[in-house]
Amino acid sequence: MTYKIPIYRPLLDGNEKKYVNECLDSSWISSRGEFIKRFEDRFSEFVGVRHAVSVCNGTVGLHLALVTLGIGQGDEVIVPSFTYIASVSTIAHTGATPVFVDSLQGTWQMDPADVRRKISPRTKAVMVVHLYGHPCEMDELMKIAKENNLFTIEDCAEAFGSRYSGRHVGQFGDIAAFSFYGNKTITTGEGGIAATNNEALFEKVYHLKMHGLAKHREYWHDELGFNYRMTNICAAIGLAQLERAEEKIARKRQLVDWYNEALAGLPVEPHCEHERVFHSYWMYSILTKTAELRDALRSHLASAGIETRPTFYPVHMMPMYARRYQKLPVAEDLGWRGINLPSYPDLTRDQVREIAESIRSFFGKRQA
Protein backbone atom coordinates (compact mmCIF):
# COMPACT_ATOMS: atom_id res chain seq x y z
CA MET A 1 0.00 0.00 0.00
CA THR A 2 1.22 3.51 -0.84
CA TYR A 3 0.67 6.08 1.89
CA LYS A 4 0.40 9.82 1.35
CA ILE A 5 2.11 10.26 4.74
CA PRO A 6 4.58 7.38 5.32
CA ILE A 7 5.93 6.39 8.70
CA TYR A 8 9.45 7.42 7.68
CA ARG A 9 11.69 8.46 4.83
CA PRO A 10 15.31 9.59 4.95
CA LEU A 11 16.23 13.22 4.42
CA LEU A 12 19.09 13.36 1.90
CA ASP A 13 19.48 17.10 1.42
CA GLY A 14 23.21 17.60 2.00
CA ASN A 15 26.40 16.39 0.32
CA GLU A 16 25.22 12.78 -0.11
CA LYS A 17 25.21 12.81 -3.94
CA LYS A 18 28.46 14.76 -4.12
CA TYR A 19 30.32 12.35 -1.85
CA VAL A 20 28.87 9.22 -3.47
CA ASN A 21 29.91 10.52 -6.88
CA GLU A 22 33.42 11.06 -5.52
CA CYS A 23 33.43 7.36 -4.56
CA LEU A 24 32.30 6.37 -8.04
CA ASP A 25 34.83 8.63 -9.74
CA SER A 26 37.65 7.24 -7.60
CA SER A 27 36.41 3.61 -8.03
CA TRP A 28 36.68 3.10 -4.23
CA ILE A 29 33.22 1.64 -3.69
CA SER A 30 33.84 -1.30 -1.33
CA SER A 31 35.29 -1.33 2.18
CA ARG A 32 38.33 0.78 1.47
CA GLY A 33 38.42 4.48 0.69
CA GLU A 34 38.84 7.83 2.38
CA PHE A 35 35.24 8.16 3.54
CA ILE A 36 35.48 5.22 5.96
CA LYS A 37 38.05 6.97 8.17
CA ARG A 38 36.44 10.40 7.74
CA PHE A 39 33.06 9.06 8.82
CA GLU A 40 34.49 7.17 11.81
CA ASP A 41 36.48 10.19 12.99
CA ARG A 42 33.56 12.59 12.59
CA PHE A 43 31.26 10.19 14.43
CA SER A 44 33.73 9.78 17.33
CA GLU A 45 33.94 13.55 17.64
CA PHE A 46 30.15 14.00 17.57
CA VAL A 47 29.36 11.30 20.14
CA GLY A 48 32.39 11.95 22.34
CA VAL A 49 33.99 8.51 22.22
CA ARG A 50 37.63 7.69 21.52
CA HIS A 51 37.04 4.98 18.94
CA ALA A 52 34.35 4.25 16.34
CA VAL A 53 34.51 1.17 14.10
CA SER A 54 32.20 1.24 11.08
CA VAL A 55 30.26 -1.97 10.41
CA CYS A 56 27.68 -3.12 7.86
CA ASN A 57 24.68 -2.70 10.20
CA GLY A 58 23.77 -2.06 13.82
CA THR A 59 22.93 -5.69 14.56
CA VAL A 60 26.43 -6.91 13.74
CA GLY A 61 27.73 -4.05 15.88
CA LEU A 62 25.95 -5.62 18.85
CA HIS A 63 27.21 -9.07 17.90
CA LEU A 64 30.79 -7.78 17.69
CA ALA A 65 30.40 -6.13 21.10
CA LEU A 66 29.27 -9.40 22.69
CA VAL A 67 31.94 -11.54 21.02
CA THR A 68 34.67 -9.00 21.81
CA LEU A 69 33.73 -9.17 25.50
CA GLY A 70 34.06 -12.97 25.41
CA ILE A 71 30.37 -13.67 25.96
CA GLY A 72 29.21 -17.11 24.88
CA GLN A 73 27.92 -20.52 25.91
CA GLY A 74 26.93 -20.70 29.58
CA ASP A 75 26.74 -16.93 30.06
CA GLU A 76 23.62 -14.86 30.72
CA VAL A 77 23.02 -11.35 29.39
CA ILE A 78 20.28 -9.22 30.92
CA VAL A 79 18.22 -7.37 28.30
CA PRO A 80 14.83 -5.61 28.24
CA SER A 81 12.00 -7.58 26.69
CA PHE A 82 10.47 -4.39 25.29
CA THR A 83 12.97 -3.88 22.47
CA TYR A 84 13.60 -4.70 18.84
CA ILE A 85 14.45 -8.37 18.28
CA ALA A 86 18.06 -7.64 17.24
CA SER A 87 19.02 -6.80 20.82
CA VAL A 88 18.08 -10.33 21.86
CA SER A 89 19.00 -12.35 18.77
CA THR A 90 22.62 -11.18 18.91
CA ILE A 91 22.87 -12.58 22.45
CA ALA A 92 21.40 -15.90 21.33
CA HIS A 93 23.78 -16.07 18.34
CA THR A 94 26.77 -16.09 20.71
CA GLY A 95 25.33 -19.11 22.54
CA ALA A 96 24.58 -17.04 25.65
CA THR A 97 21.13 -16.88 27.26
CA PRO A 98 19.08 -13.67 27.20
CA VAL A 99 17.47 -12.92 30.57
CA PHE A 100 14.50 -10.59 30.17
CA VAL A 101 13.68 -7.65 32.41
CA ASP A 102 10.62 -5.44 32.56
CA SER A 103 10.40 -1.74 31.69
CA LEU A 104 9.49 1.43 33.56
CA GLN A 105 6.03 2.74 32.75
CA GLY A 106 7.15 6.36 32.73
CA THR A 107 10.20 6.22 30.48
CA TRP A 108 9.59 2.89 28.66
CA GLN A 109 13.21 1.94 29.44
CA MET A 110 14.57 -1.12 31.27
CA ASP A 111 13.80 -1.26 34.99
CA PRO A 112 17.01 -1.13 37.09
CA ALA A 113 15.26 -2.81 40.04
CA ASP A 114 14.33 -5.77 37.85
CA VAL A 115 17.92 -5.91 36.58
CA ARG A 116 19.08 -6.36 40.18
CA ARG A 117 16.53 -9.13 40.72
CA LYS A 118 17.62 -11.05 37.62
CA ILE A 119 21.38 -11.17 38.30
CA SER A 120 22.67 -14.71 38.81
CA PRO A 121 26.11 -16.34 39.12
CA ARG A 122 26.03 -16.80 35.31
CA THR A 123 25.30 -13.14 34.49
CA LYS A 124 28.12 -11.72 32.39
CA ALA A 125 26.67 -8.48 31.01
CA VAL A 126 23.75 -6.07 30.86
CA MET A 127 22.58 -4.87 27.46
CA VAL A 128 21.15 -1.39 27.92
CA VAL A 129 18.72 -0.40 25.15
CA HIS A 130 17.91 3.29 24.73
CA LEU A 131 14.51 2.61 23.22
CA TYR A 132 12.97 5.07 20.74
CA GLY A 133 15.68 7.60 21.58
CA HIS A 134 15.02 8.02 25.32
CA PRO A 135 18.11 7.20 27.43
CA CYS A 136 17.94 4.60 30.18
CA GLU A 137 18.64 5.40 33.85
CA MET A 138 22.39 5.15 33.36
CA ASP A 139 23.60 6.17 36.82
CA GLU A 140 21.74 3.32 38.48
CA LEU A 141 22.48 0.79 35.74
CA MET A 142 26.21 1.55 35.74
CA LYS A 143 26.22 1.32 39.54
CA ILE A 144 24.62 -2.13 39.34
CA ALA A 145 27.14 -3.25 36.72
CA LYS A 146 30.09 -2.03 38.77
CA GLU A 147 28.85 -3.62 42.00
CA ASN A 148 28.41 -6.98 40.26
CA ASN A 149 31.47 -6.84 37.99
CA LEU A 150 29.33 -6.97 34.83
CA PHE A 151 30.05 -5.71 31.34
CA THR A 152 27.69 -3.08 29.93
CA ILE A 153 26.74 -2.99 26.26
CA GLU A 154 24.76 0.02 25.05
CA ASP A 155 22.29 -0.58 22.23
CA CYS A 156 22.09 2.94 20.79
CA ALA A 157 20.49 1.87 17.51
CA GLU A 158 17.57 4.28 18.02
CA ALA A 159 19.30 6.90 20.14
CA PHE A 160 21.79 8.81 18.02
CA GLY A 161 21.84 12.33 19.46
CA SER A 162 20.36 11.38 22.84
CA ARG A 163 22.06 12.42 26.07
CA TYR A 164 21.89 11.47 29.74
CA SER A 165 23.10 14.05 32.27
CA GLY A 166 24.71 15.94 29.40
CA ARG A 167 26.64 12.94 28.07
CA HIS A 168 25.84 11.34 24.74
CA VAL A 169 24.61 7.76 24.96
CA GLY A 170 27.37 5.40 23.91
CA GLN A 171 29.89 6.94 26.32
CA PHE A 172 28.82 4.94 29.37
CA GLY A 173 29.24 1.23 28.62
CA ASP A 174 32.19 -0.93 27.66
CA ILE A 175 31.04 -0.99 24.01
CA ALA A 176 28.09 0.65 22.25
CA ALA A 177 26.43 -0.07 18.91
CA PHE A 178 24.62 2.42 16.67
CA SER A 179 22.44 1.78 13.61
CA PHE A 180 22.17 3.83 10.42
CA TYR A 181 19.37 1.97 8.68
CA GLY A 182 17.26 4.07 6.30
CA ASN A 183 14.73 5.03 8.97
CA LYS A 184 17.25 6.22 11.55
CA THR A 185 17.92 9.88 12.44
CA ILE A 186 21.08 9.73 10.36
CA THR A 187 21.43 7.00 7.76
CA THR A 188 23.99 5.28 5.58
CA GLY A 189 21.31 3.14 3.89
CA GLU A 190 22.57 0.09 5.78
CA GLY A 191 25.29 0.50 8.33
CA GLY A 192 26.37 0.82 11.92
CA ILE A 193 29.13 1.77 14.35
CA ALA A 194 30.68 -0.07 17.27
CA ALA A 195 32.01 2.57 19.67
CA THR A 196 34.25 2.30 22.74
CA ASN A 197 36.64 4.32 24.88
CA ASN A 198 38.79 1.25 25.57
CA GLU A 199 41.84 0.87 23.33
CA ALA A 200 42.08 -2.92 23.75
CA LEU A 201 38.39 -3.42 22.97
CA PHE A 202 38.72 -1.18 19.91
CA GLU A 203 41.61 -3.27 18.58
CA LYS A 204 39.62 -6.48 19.15
CA VAL A 205 36.43 -5.16 17.49
CA TYR A 206 38.37 -4.01 14.44
CA HIS A 207 40.30 -7.28 14.24
CA LEU A 208 37.15 -9.41 14.37
CA LYS A 209 35.24 -7.36 11.79
CA MET A 210 38.14 -7.87 9.33
CA HIS A 211 38.05 -11.71 9.23
CA GLY A 212 40.53 -11.92 12.12
CA LEU A 213 43.28 -10.72 9.77
CA ALA A 214 46.71 -10.52 11.38
CA LYS A 215 47.96 -6.96 11.75
CA HIS A 216 51.50 -7.43 10.42
CA ARG A 217 51.24 -10.46 8.14
CA GLU A 218 49.42 -10.25 4.83
CA TYR A 219 46.56 -12.75 4.35
CA TRP A 220 47.34 -14.46 7.66
CA HIS A 221 44.33 -14.90 9.94
CA ASP A 222 45.04 -15.59 13.60
CA GLU A 223 41.44 -15.64 14.86
CA LEU A 224 38.01 -16.68 13.62
CA GLY A 225 36.46 -13.39 12.52
CA PHE A 226 33.67 -11.94 10.43
CA ASN A 227 33.14 -9.84 7.32
CA TYR A 228 31.29 -6.99 9.01
CA ARG A 229 32.76 -4.09 7.04
CA MET A 230 30.98 -0.95 5.86
CA THR A 231 31.39 0.21 2.27
CA ASN A 232 33.01 3.49 1.31
CA ILE A 233 29.75 4.53 -0.40
CA CYS A 234 27.77 4.01 2.81
CA ALA A 235 30.38 5.95 4.78
CA ALA A 236 30.18 8.79 2.25
CA ILE A 237 26.43 9.05 2.81
CA GLY A 238 27.00 8.88 6.56
CA LEU A 239 29.54 11.70 6.52
CA ALA A 240 27.10 13.92 4.65
CA GLN A 241 24.40 13.03 7.17
CA LEU A 242 26.66 13.84 10.11
CA GLU A 243 27.35 17.28 8.67
CA ARG A 244 23.66 18.12 9.23
CA ALA A 245 23.02 15.93 12.27
CA GLU A 246 22.23 18.75 14.70
CA GLU A 247 19.68 20.15 12.26
CA LYS A 248 18.01 16.74 11.86
CA ILE A 249 17.77 16.26 15.64
CA ALA A 250 16.34 19.76 16.04
CA ARG A 251 13.71 18.99 13.40
CA LYS A 252 12.75 15.81 15.26
CA ARG A 253 12.27 17.74 18.48
CA GLN A 254 10.25 20.38 16.65
CA LEU A 255 7.93 17.60 15.44
CA VAL A 256 7.32 16.64 19.05
CA ASP A 257 6.18 20.16 19.92
CA TRP A 258 3.83 20.19 16.92
CA TYR A 259 2.40 16.78 17.78
CA ASN A 260 1.95 17.60 21.47
CA GLU A 261 0.11 20.79 20.58
CA ALA A 262 -2.07 19.13 17.91
CA LEU A 263 -2.97 16.10 20.07
CA ALA A 264 -3.72 18.06 23.25
CA GLY A 265 -6.99 17.00 24.82
CA LEU A 266 -7.17 13.66 23.01
CA PRO A 267 -7.21 10.37 24.96
CA VAL A 268 -3.65 9.38 23.96
CA GLU A 269 -0.46 9.44 26.03
CA PRO A 270 2.75 10.56 24.28
CA HIS A 271 6.19 9.17 25.07
CA CYS A 272 7.76 12.08 26.96
CA GLU A 273 11.21 13.33 27.83
CA HIS A 274 12.04 12.83 31.49
CA GLU A 275 14.37 14.56 33.92
CA ARG A 276 18.12 14.60 33.16
CA VAL A 277 17.75 13.35 29.60
CA PHE A 278 17.80 14.82 26.10
CA HIS A 279 15.39 12.70 24.03
CA SER A 280 16.27 12.56 20.33
CA TYR A 281 12.79 11.19 19.48
CA TRP A 282 13.68 8.66 16.81
CA MET A 283 9.93 8.04 16.67
CA TYR A 284 7.00 10.05 18.01
CA SER A 285 5.06 7.41 19.94
CA ILE A 286 1.74 7.38 21.77
CA LEU A 287 -0.26 4.98 23.93
CA THR A 288 -3.98 4.41 23.58
CA LYS A 289 -6.09 3.25 26.52
CA THR A 290 -6.50 -0.32 25.24
CA ALA A 291 -4.97 -2.68 22.69
CA GLU A 292 -8.30 -2.83 20.86
CA LEU A 293 -8.31 0.97 20.51
CA ARG A 294 -4.73 0.85 19.22
CA ASP A 295 -5.58 -1.54 16.42
CA ALA A 296 -8.75 0.31 15.47
CA LEU A 297 -6.94 3.66 15.39
CA ARG A 298 -4.18 2.25 13.19
CA SER A 299 -6.78 0.92 10.74
CA HIS A 300 -8.52 4.30 10.70
CA LEU A 301 -5.27 6.14 9.98
CA ALA A 302 -4.32 3.65 7.26
CA SER A 303 -7.66 4.26 5.52
CA ALA A 304 -6.77 7.98 5.55
CA GLY A 305 -3.39 7.26 3.88
CA ILE A 306 -1.36 7.66 7.07
CA GLU A 307 1.16 4.91 7.85
CA THR A 308 1.83 3.90 11.46
CA ARG A 309 3.67 1.12 13.28
CA PRO A 310 2.92 -0.73 16.47
CA THR A 311 5.47 -0.42 19.24
CA PHE A 312 7.69 -3.48 19.59
CA TYR A 313 6.07 -6.64 20.89
CA PRO A 314 7.80 -7.98 24.02
CA VAL A 315 10.43 -10.49 22.93
CA HIS A 316 9.81 -12.82 25.88
CA MET A 317 6.40 -13.63 24.34
CA MET A 318 7.75 -14.61 20.91
CA PRO A 319 7.75 -18.34 20.04
CA MET A 320 11.47 -18.97 20.40
CA TYR A 321 11.55 -17.49 23.91
CA ALA A 322 8.03 -18.16 25.22
CA ARG A 323 8.68 -21.77 26.25
CA ARG A 324 9.71 -20.48 29.67
CA TYR A 325 6.65 -18.54 30.78
CA GLN A 326 7.16 -15.27 32.59
CA LYS A 327 5.08 -12.18 33.22
CA LEU A 328 6.53 -8.74 32.46
CA PRO A 329 3.44 -6.55 32.82
CA VAL A 330 4.83 -3.15 31.82
CA ALA A 331 6.56 -4.47 28.69
CA GLU A 332 3.39 -6.26 27.68
CA ASP A 333 1.25 -3.21 28.30
CA LEU A 334 3.52 -0.91 26.27
CA GLY A 335 3.86 -3.46 23.48
CA TRP A 336 0.11 -3.83 23.02
CA ARG A 337 -1.02 -0.20 23.38
CA GLY A 338 1.70 1.74 21.57
CA ILE A 339 1.71 3.38 18.14
CA ASN A 340 4.58 5.07 16.27
CA LEU A 341 3.31 8.00 14.21
CA PRO A 342 5.06 9.42 11.10
CA SER A 343 8.36 10.88 12.32
CA TYR A 344 10.55 11.80 9.37
CA PRO A 345 12.59 15.01 9.68
CA ASP A 346 10.87 16.98 6.89
CA LEU A 347 7.31 16.19 8.00
CA THR A 348 5.50 19.54 7.92
CA ARG A 349 3.37 21.19 10.55
CA ASP A 350 0.36 20.96 8.24
CA GLN A 351 0.91 17.20 7.88
CA VAL A 352 1.10 16.83 11.66
CA ARG A 353 -2.17 18.70 11.95
CA GLU A 354 -3.70 16.41 9.30
CA ILE A 355 -2.62 13.34 11.29
CA ALA A 356 -3.99 14.85 14.50
CA GLU A 357 -7.31 15.71 12.83
CA SER A 358 -7.65 12.13 11.64
CA ILE A 359 -7.01 10.89 15.20
CA ARG A 360 -9.53 13.44 16.51
CA SER A 361 -12.17 12.25 14.02
CA PHE A 362 -11.59 8.65 15.09
CA PHE A 363 -12.33 9.42 18.73
CA GLY A 364 -15.17 11.72 17.75
CA LYS A 365 -16.92 8.91 15.85
CA ARG A 366 -16.53 6.56 18.81
CA GLN A 367 -18.14 9.05 21.16
CA ALA A 368 -21.04 9.83 18.81
C-alpha positions as CSV (number, residue, x, y, z in Angstrom):
1,M,0.0,0.0,0.0
2,T,1.2,3.5,-0.8
3,Y,0.7,6.1,1.9
4,K,0.4,9.8,1.3
5,I,2.1,10.3,4.7
6,P,4.6,7.4,5.3
7,I,5.9,6.4,8.7
8,Y,9.4,7.4,7.7
9,R,11.7,8.5,4.8
10,P,15.3,9.6,4.9
11,L,16.2,13.2,4.4
12,L,19.1,13.4,1.9
13,D,19.5,17.1,1.4
14,G,23.2,17.6,2.0
15,N,26.4,16.4,0.3
16,E,25.2,12.8,-0.1
17,K,25.2,12.8,-3.9
18,K,28.5,14.8,-4.1
19,Y,30.3,12.3,-1.8
20,V,28.9,9.2,-3.5
21,N,29.9,10.5,-6.9
22,E,33.4,11.1,-5.5
23,C,33.4,7.4,-4.6
24,L,32.3,6.4,-8.0
25,D,34.8,8.6,-9.7
26,S,37.6,7.2,-7.6
27,S,36.4,3.6,-8.0
28,W,36.7,3.1,-4.2
29,I,33.2,1.6,-3.7
30,S,33.8,-1.3,-1.3
31,S,35.3,-1.3,2.2
32,R,38.3,0.8,1.5
33,G,38.4,4.5,0.7
34,E,38.8,7.8,2.4
35,F,35.2,8.2,3.5
36,I,35.5,5.2,6.0
37,K,38.0,7.0,8.2
38,R,36.4,10.4,7.7
39,F,33.1,9.1,8.8
40,E,34.5,7.2,11.8
41,D,36.5,10.2,13.0
42,R,33.6,12.6,12.6
43,F,31.3,10.2,14.4
44,S,33.7,9.8,17.3
45,E,33.9,13.5,17.6
46,F,30.2,14.0,17.6
47,V,29.4,11.3,20.1
48,G,32.4,12.0,22.3
49,V,34.0,8.5,22.2
50,R,37.6,7.7,21.5
51,H,37.0,5.0,18.9
52,A,34.4,4.3,16.3
53,V,34.5,1.2,14.1
54,S,32.2,1.2,11.1
55,V,30.3,-2.0,10.4
56,C,27.7,-3.1,7.9
57,N,24.7,-2.7,10.2
58,G,23.8,-2.1,13.8
59,T,22.9,-5.7,14.6
60,V,26.4,-6.9,13.7
61,G,27.7,-4.0,15.9
62,L,25.9,-5.6,18.8
63,H,27.2,-9.1,17.9
64,L,30.8,-7.8,17.7
65,A,30.4,-6.1,21.1
66,L,29.3,-9.4,22.7
67,V,31.9,-11.5,21.0
68,T,34.7,-9.0,21.8
69,L,33.7,-9.2,25.5
70,G,34.1,-13.0,25.4
71,I,30.4,-13.7,26.0
72,G,29.2,-17.1,24.9
73,Q,27.9,-20.5,25.9
74,G,26.9,-20.7,29.6
75,D,26.7,-16.9,30.1
76,E,23.6,-14.9,30.7
77,V,23.0,-11.4,29.4
78,I,20.3,-9.2,30.9
79,V,18.2,-7.4,28.3
80,P,14.8,-5.6,28.2
81,S,12.0,-7.6,26.7
82,F,10.5,-4.4,25.3
83,T,13.0,-3.9,22.5
84,Y,13.6,-4.7,18.8
85,I,14.4,-8.4,18.3
86,A,18.1,-7.6,17.2
87,S,19.0,-6.8,20.8
88,V,18.1,-10.3,21.9
89,S,19.0,-12.3,18.8
90,T,22.6,-11.2,18.9
91,I,22.9,-12.6,22.4
92,A,21.4,-15.9,21.3
93,H,23.8,-16.1,18.3
94,T,26.8,-16.1,20.7
95,G,25.3,-19.1,22.5
96,A,24.6,-17.0,25.6
97,T,21.1,-16.9,27.3
98,P,19.1,-13.7,27.2
99,V,17.5,-12.9,30.6
100,F,14.5,-10.6,30.2
101,V,13.7,-7.7,32.4
102,D,10.6,-5.4,32.6
103,S,10.4,-1.7,31.7
104,L,9.5,1.4,33.6
105,Q,6.0,2.7,32.7
106,G,7.1,6.4,32.7
107,T,10.2,6.2,30.5
108,W,9.6,2.9,28.7
109,Q,13.2,1.9,29.4
110,M,14.6,-1.1,31.3
111,D,13.8,-1.3,35.0
112,P,17.0,-1.1,37.1
113,A,15.3,-2.8,40.0
114,D,14.3,-5.8,37.8
115,V,17.9,-5.9,36.6
116,R,19.1,-6.4,40.2
117,R,16.5,-9.1,40.7
118,K,17.6,-11.0,37.6
119,I,21.4,-11.2,38.3
120,S,22.7,-14.7,38.8
121,P,26.1,-16.3,39.1
122,R,26.0,-16.8,35.3
123,T,25.3,-13.1,34.5
124,K,28.1,-11.7,32.4
125,A,26.7,-8.5,31.0
126,V,23.8,-6.1,30.9
127,M,22.6,-4.9,27.5
128,V,21.2,-1.4,27.9
129,V,18.7,-0.4,25.1
130,H,17.9,3.3,24.7
131,L,14.5,2.6,23.2
132,Y,13.0,5.1,20.7
133,G,15.7,7.6,21.6
134,H,15.0,8.0,25.3
135,P,18.1,7.2,27.4
136,C,17.9,4.6,30.2
137,E,18.6,5.4,33.9
138,M,22.4,5.1,33.4
139,D,23.6,6.2,36.8
140,E,21.7,3.3,38.5
141,L,22.5,0.8,35.7
142,M,26.2,1.5,35.7
143,K,26.2,1.3,39.5
144,I,24.6,-2.1,39.3
145,A,27.1,-3.3,36.7
146,K,30.1,-2.0,38.8
147,E,28.9,-3.6,42.0
148,N,28.4,-7.0,40.3
149,N,31.5,-6.8,38.0
150,L,29.3,-7.0,34.8
151,F,30.1,-5.7,31.3
152,T,27.7,-3.1,29.9
153,I,26.7,-3.0,26.3
154,E,24.8,0.0,25.0
155,D,22.3,-0.6,22.2
156,C,22.1,2.9,20.8
157,A,20.5,1.9,17.5
158,E,17.6,4.3,18.0
159,A,19.3,6.9,20.1
160,F,21.8,8.8,18.0
161,G,21.8,12.3,19.5
162,S,20.4,11.4,22.8
163,R,22.1,12.4,26.1
164,Y,21.9,11.5,29.7
165,S,23.1,14.1,32.3
166,G,24.7,15.9,29.4
167,R,26.6,12.9,28.1
168,H,25.8,11.3,24.7
169,V,24.6,7.8,25.0
170,G,27.4,5.4,23.9
171,Q,29.9,6.9,26.3
172,F,28.8,4.9,29.4
173,G,29.2,1.2,28.6
174,D,32.2,-0.9,27.7
175,I,31.0,-1.0,24.0
176,A,28.1,0.6,22.2
177,A,26.4,-0.1,18.9
178,F,24.6,2.4,16.7
179,S,22.4,1.8,13.6
180,F,22.2,3.8,10.4
181,Y,19.4,2.0,8.7
182,G,17.3,4.1,6.3
183,N,14.7,5.0,9.0
184,K,17.2,6.2,11.6
185,T,17.9,9.9,12.4
186,I,21.1,9.7,10.4
187,T,21.4,7.0,7.8
188,T,24.0,5.3,5.6
189,G,21.3,3.1,3.9
190,E,22.6,0.1,5.8
191,G,25.3,0.5,8.3
192,G,26.4,0.8,11.9
193,I,29.1,1.8,14.3
194,A,30.7,-0.1,17.3
195,A,32.0,2.6,19.7
196,T,34.3,2.3,22.7
197,N,36.6,4.3,24.9
198,N,38.8,1.3,25.6
199,E,41.8,0.9,23.3
200,A,42.1,-2.9,23.7
201,L,38.4,-3.4,23.0
202,F,38.7,-1.2,19.9
203,E,41.6,-3.3,18.6
204,K,39.6,-6.5,19.2
205,V,36.4,-5.2,17.5
206,Y,38.4,-4.0,14.4
207,H,40.3,-7.3,14.2
208,L,37.2,-9.4,14.4
209,K,35.2,-7.4,11.8
210,M,38.1,-7.9,9.3
211,H,38.0,-11.7,9.2
212,G,40.5,-11.9,12.1
213,L,43.3,-10.7,9.8
214,A,46.7,-10.5,11.4
215,K,48.0,-7.0,11.7
216,H,51.5,-7.4,10.4
217,R,51.2,-10.5,8.1
218,E,49.4,-10.3,4.8
219,Y,46.6,-12.7,4.4
220,W,47.3,-14.5,7.7
221,H,44.3,-14.9,9.9
222,D,45.0,-15.6,13.6
223,E,41.4,-15.6,14.9
224,L,38.0,-16.7,13.6
225,G,36.5,-13.4,12.5
226,F,33.7,-11.9,10.4
227,N,33.1,-9.8,7.3
228,Y,31.3,-7.0,9.0
229,R,32.8,-4.1,7.0
230,M,31.0,-1.0,5.9
231,T,31.4,0.2,2.3
232,N,33.0,3.5,1.3
233,I,29.8,4.5,-0.4
234,C,27.8,4.0,2.8
235,A,30.4,6.0,4.8
236,A,30.2,8.8,2.2
237,I,26.4,9.1,2.8
238,G,27.0,8.9,6.6
239,L,29.5,11.7,6.5
240,A,27.1,13.9,4.6
241,Q,24.4,13.0,7.2
242,L,26.7,13.8,10.1
243,E,27.4,17.3,8.7
244,R,23.7,18.1,9.2
245,A,23.0,15.9,12.3
246,E,22.2,18.7,14.7
247,E,19.7,20.1,12.3
248,K,18.0,16.7,11.9
249,I,17.8,16.3,15.6
250,A,16.3,19.8,16.0
251,R,13.7,19.0,13.4
252,K,12.8,15.8,15.3
253,R,12.3,17.7,18.5
254,Q,10.2,20.4,16.6
255,L,7.9,17.6,15.4
256,V,7.3,16.6,19.1
257,D,6.2,20.2,19.9
258,W,3.8,20.2,16.9
259,Y,2.4,16.8,17.8
260,N,2.0,17.6,21.5
261,E,0.1,20.8,20.6
262,A,-2.1,19.1,17.9
263,L,-3.0,16.1,20.1
264,A,-3.7,18.1,23.2
265,G,-7.0,17.0,24.8
266,L,-7.2,13.7,23.0
267,P,-7.2,10.4,25.0
268,V,-3.7,9.4,24.0
269,E,-0.5,9.4,26.0
270,P,2.8,10.6,24.3
271,H,6.2,9.2,25.1
272,C,7.8,12.1,27.0
273,E,11.2,13.3,27.8
274,H,12.0,12.8,31.5
275,E,14.4,14.6,33.9
276,R,18.1,14.6,33.2
277,V,17.7,13.4,29.6
278,F,17.8,14.8,26.1
279,H,15.4,12.7,24.0
280,S,16.3,12.6,20.3
281,Y,12.8,11.2,19.5
282,W,13.7,8.7,16.8
283,M,9.9,8.0,16.7
284,Y,7.0,10.0,18.0
285,S,5.1,7.4,19.9
286,I,1.7,7.4,21.8
287,L,-0.3,5.0,23.9
288,T,-4.0,4.4,23.6
289,K,-6.1,3.2,26.5
290,T,-6.5,-0.3,25.2
291,A,-5.0,-2.7,22.7
292,E,-8.3,-2.8,20.9
293,L,-8.3,1.0,20.5
294,R,-4.7,0.9,19.2
295,D,-5.6,-1.5,16.4
296,A,-8.8,0.3,15.5
297,L,-6.9,3.7,15.4
298,R,-4.2,2.3,13.2
299,S,-6.8,0.9,10.7
300,H,-8.5,4.3,10.7
301,L,-5.3,6.1,10.0
302,A,-4.3,3.6,7.3
303,S,-7.7,4.3,5.5
304,A,-6.8,8.0,5.5
305,G,-3.4,7.3,3.9
306,I,-1.4,7.7,7.1
307,E,1.2,4.9,7.8
308,T,1.8,3.9,11.5
309,R,3.7,1.1,13.3
310,P,2.9,-0.7,16.5
311,T,5.5,-0.4,19.2
312,F,7.7,-3.5,19.6
313,Y,6.1,-6.6,20.9
314,P,7.8,-8.0,24.0
315,V,10.4,-10.5,22.9
316,H,9.8,-12.8,25.9
317,M,6.4,-13.6,24.3
318,M,7.7,-14.6,20.9
319,P,7.7,-18.3,20.0
320,M,11.5,-19.0,20.4
321,Y,11.6,-17.5,23.9
322,A,8.0,-18.2,25.2
323,R,8.7,-21.8,26.2
324,R,9.7,-20.5,29.7
325,Y,6.6,-18.5,30.8
326,Q,7.2,-15.3,32.6
327,K,5.1,-12.2,33.2
328,L,6.5,-8.7,32.5
329,P,3.4,-6.5,32.8
330,V,4.8,-3.2,31.8
331,A,6.6,-4.5,28.7
332,E,3.4,-6.3,27.7
333,D,1.3,-3.2,28.3
334,L,3.5,-0.9,26.3
335,G,3.9,-3.5,23.5
336,W,0.1,-3.8,23.0
337,R,-1.0,-0.2,23.4
338,G,1.7,1.7,21.6
339,I,1.7,3.4,18.1
340,N,4.6,5.1,16.3
341,L,3.3,8.0,14.2
342,P,5.1,9.4,11.1
343,S,8.4,10.9,12.3
344,Y,10.5,11.8,9.4
345,P,12.6,15.0,9.7
346,D,10.9,17.0,6.9
347,L,7.3,16.2,8.0
348,T,5.5,19.5,7.9
349,R,3.4,21.2,10.6
350,D,0.4,21.0,8.2
351,Q,0.9,17.2,7.9
352,V,1.1,16.8,11.7
353,R,-2.2,18.7,11.9
354,E,-3.7,16.4,9.3
355,I,-2.6,13.3,11.3
356,A,-4.0,14.9,14.5
357,E,-7.3,15.7,12.8
358,S,-7.6,12.1,11.6
359,I,-7.0,10.9,15.2
360,R,-9.5,13.4,16.5
361,S,-12.2,12.3,14.0
362,F,-11.6,8.7,15.1
363,F,-12.3,9.4,18.7
364,G,-15.2,11.7,17.8
365,K,-16.9,8.9,15.9
366,R,-16.5,6.6,18.8
367,Q,-18.1,9.0,21.2
368,A,-21.0,9.8,18.8
